[in-house]
Structures are given as structure tokens and as C-alpha cells.
Amino acid sequence: MKDFRGKKVLLSWHPLAWTSVCTDQMRALDANWERFNKLNTVPVGLSVDPVPGKTAWGAVLSIRKVKLPSDFWPHGETASKYGIFNKELGLSERANILIDEEGKVIWAKQYPMGELPDINEVFDVIQAASQ
């Protein structure tokens, strides 16, 4: 997170790569990269998938701008710290967590596994936090 000081960061958690809703979620982030940039916000797509799988998935999806880090090892450690790791399934819940320029969580929302987060809702929250 130190690399992002002075910027807001959207941690956009998806349960697993290679699934349709997760694909749409990450494509929405990448397609709206410039809009995020204008709001001084860096979107990041996280999951517990291993690095090689996420790298291949990102290449197949042509995700060019959004970073897709892995919370694979220690498995789900970061998701656990944010309270969104599902121990029974071994994956993160679907969630968006907005962190301000000083590294403080200012908004978090968890979504049902099969629900695509509303990108316009995310932008509304970011814009409200920017005022």
C-alpha cells in the first residue's frame, strides 16, 4: 500500500478467477481505468487464486491496467485481515473496500457471490469521498 500513498485505492475482491461474474467485475475496473485515474484512485483486483492462474486469466481477459495480485499464500491472509475470507470455501467473499490517501478504510461493501458490484455505485462513493 505504500506505493499508493497519496491516492485512494479500491480493493475489489473477487472469489475466483475464471468465473463469469469475476470476469465482468475485473473487466469493468479495467474499462473504467481513466475514470478511476481522474478521481485519484487505483483499482486493484484481488483473489486467493495463485499467481500463475491470475496472470494467465488477466492475459486471456486482456486486463492491461488493473493489477491483479494474489492472496494465495499465506492463503487468504489479507482477506482474513479485512474480514472477508470464507474459511468454509477457502476463498474471499466478493467485496469492494475503498482506502483513502492515508491508508484508512473509508468504505466497504460485501456482495452476494453471484452479484456483480455496481460500478456506478463505486464511483458515487469515490466521488463523495473526494469532496
N, C-alpha and C positions, 0 to 999 in steps of 0.2 A: 504494500500500500504506500510505502514511502515514495515510490516512483510517481504516484498520482497526487502528491501534496499540491494544494492549490487548485485542485479540480474536484468536482463531485464524481463519485464512482457508483455506477449501477451494477450491483452483483445480481445477475439474472441466472438463477439456479434452475436447471432442468434435470429431471430424474435420470434419463439415459439417452445417450446418442443413438442415432439410427431409428428413432421413432418419429411418427408424423408430427405430433404436437411440438416436440422438442425441435424438430427441423424448422417448423414455422416460426417458433419463438426466436431461434438464432438468426434466421433469415430476416426477420423484422428488425432485429438490432442492427444487422449489417446494412440493410437497405436504408435505415434512418441514421446512419453514421454522421452525416453532415449536420443533421438536426441536433443530435447529441452534442457534437462539437461546438455548435453555435451557443449551446447552453452550458459550455464549460464542463461537460460530463463525459466520462469514459464508460461505455458499456462493456461488461465482461460476462462471458457465458461459462458458467461453472457446472460441473457434474462430477460424480465419482468414477466416471469411466477412466480407464488407463490412458496414458499419454499417447501411445501409438494409435489407439482406436479413435481418440478425439482428433488427432492430427489428420488421419485418413478421412474421417467424417467431414471435417472442416474443408478439406480439399475437394471432396465429392460435392459438397454443397456450394463450393466457390465462395466461402466466407473469407473475405480478403482483409477486412479492417478490424473486426472484433476478435479480441484474444479469447481463446477457449482453454483456460487452464484446467488441470485435473486435480481433483481432491481424492485421488485414488489411494495414496499412501502417505502417512498412515490413513487407512481407509475411512473417509468421511470425517476426518478430524476437524476440518474447517466448518463443514456443515453442522457438525455437533456443537461447535462453539456458538453458532448462530441459532441453535435450537431447531434446526430443520432436517436433521438426519433421522431417517426412518430405519431403526435398528432391525425391525422385522423383515423389511425388504432389502436392506443393505444399500440404500440409495438416499439421495436427498429428496426432499419434497420439492414441488415446483414453487418458487418464490422469487420475489424481487425485493432487494434490500438496497436502499439509497444511503450512501455515506457522504457526508459533507466534506468541505475542503480541509477541515482539520482532522478528519478520520473518525467522526462520530456518526453513528447510525441515526438518521433523521426520519426514516420511513421504512416500513417492512410490511409486506403482504404475502401471505401464503395462498396458493390457489389449489383447487382440486387437481389431481394428477392429469386428468384428461382435458383440462381447460386451458386454452391459450390466453396468456395475460393480454389485457387490452393495452396496446402500445400508446394509445391516446391518453389513457388514464396515467400511465407512467410519465408522459410529457407534461400533463397537467400538474402532477406532483413536483416534478423538477422545476417547472416554471414558478410555482408557488414558493418553492424553497429559494428561488433566485431573487425574490423581491424583498 
